Amino acid sequence: MTLSKMLADAVQRAALRAVEQRAAAWIMASVTAVNGDGTVDISTARGPVLSVRRLRSYSSPVVGDVIKVSRNADGNWVVDGAYA
C-alpha cells in the first residue's frame, strides 16, 4: 500500500467519524442506575453514558429496562421511554 493510499484512507476514516459524531440518532440502551436527580445511567452498544435526563412520561425507571434514547447533533442525550 502506498503512502498516499494510506493517507487517503486515514482521512476518509476521520471524516466518517466526524459525521457520525455530529449526526442526530436514536438508539436502544439499558438502564444501569437510577439517579435521584431525574437522570439514569445507561449502557449502549458504544459504551456507558452517565446522567442522561429522562422525559416525564418515563416516570418509573428500573435498572435493566430496555429504553429508547435520542442523541442530538450537539451530543446531548435524552431517554424517550421504555420498551414494553
C-alpha positions as CSV (number, residue, x, y, z in Angstrom):
1,M,0.0,0.0,0.0
2,T,1.4,3.4,-0.9
3,L,1.8,6.3,1.4
4,S,-0.8,8.4,-0.5
5,K,-3.3,5.5,-0.3
6,M,-2.8,5.1,3.5
7,L,-3.2,8.9,3.9
8,A,-6.4,8.9,1.9
9,D,-7.8,6.0,3.9
10,A,-7.0,7.8,7.2
11,V,-8.7,11.0,6.0
12,Q,-11.7,9.0,5.0
13,R,-12.0,7.3,8.4
14,A,-11.6,10.6,10.2
15,A,-14.3,12.2,8.1
16,L,-16.7,9.3,8.7
17,R,-16.1,9.5,12.5
18,A,-16.7,13.3,12.5
19,V,-20.0,12.8,10.6
20,E,-21.2,10.0,12.9
21,Q,-20.4,12.1,16.0
22,R,-22.4,15.1,14.7
23,A,-25.4,13.2,13.5
24,A,-28.6,13.0,15.5
25,A,-29.7,9.5,16.2
26,W,-31.8,7.3,18.4
27,I,-30.6,4.0,19.9
28,M,-31.6,1.3,22.2
29,A,-29.9,1.1,25.6
30,S,-30.4,-0.4,29.0
31,V,-30.6,1.3,32.4
32,T,-27.7,0.6,34.7
33,A,-28.5,3.0,37.5
34,V,-31.4,5.3,38.5
35,N,-30.2,8.6,40.0
36,G,-32.2,10.8,42.4
37,D,-31.9,13.9,40.2
38,G,-34.2,12.7,37.3
39,T,-31.4,11.1,35.3
40,V,-30.4,7.5,34.6
41,D,-27.1,5.9,33.7
42,I,-27.3,3.8,30.6
43,S,-25.3,1.2,28.7
44,T,-25.2,1.5,24.9
45,A,-23.5,-0.5,22.2
46,R,-20.9,2.2,22.2
47,G,-20.4,2.1,25.9
48,P,-21.8,3.7,29.1
49,V,-23.4,7.1,29.3
50,L,-23.8,8.8,32.7
51,S,-26.6,11.0,33.9
52,V,-29.0,11.0,30.9
53,R,-32.1,13.1,31.5
54,R,-35.4,11.3,31.1
55,L,-38.7,12.6,29.9
56,R,-41.6,13.0,32.4
57,S,-43.5,10.2,30.6
58,Y,-40.8,7.7,31.7
59,S,-41.6,8.2,35.4
60,S,-40.6,4.9,36.9
61,P,-37.3,3.8,35.6
62,V,-35.9,0.4,36.8
63,V,-32.4,-1.0,36.4
64,G,-32.5,-3.4,33.5
65,D,-35.2,-1.5,31.5
66,V,-34.6,-1.5,27.8
67,I,-35.1,2.0,26.6
68,K,-35.1,4.3,23.5
69,V,-32.6,7.1,23.8
70,S,-32.1,10.1,21.5
71,R,-28.9,12.0,20.9
72,N,-28.8,15.3,19.1
73,A,-26.0,16.7,16.9
74,D,-24.5,18.6,19.9
75,G,-24.1,15.3,21.8
76,N,-27.0,15.8,24.2
77,W,-28.9,12.7,25.3
78,V,-32.5,12.1,26.4
79,V,-34.4,9.0,27.4
80,D,-37.6,8.9,25.4
81,G,-39.1,5.9,27.2
82,A,-39.0,2.2,27.9
83,Y,-40.0,-0.6,25.6
84,A,-42.7,-3.0,26.9
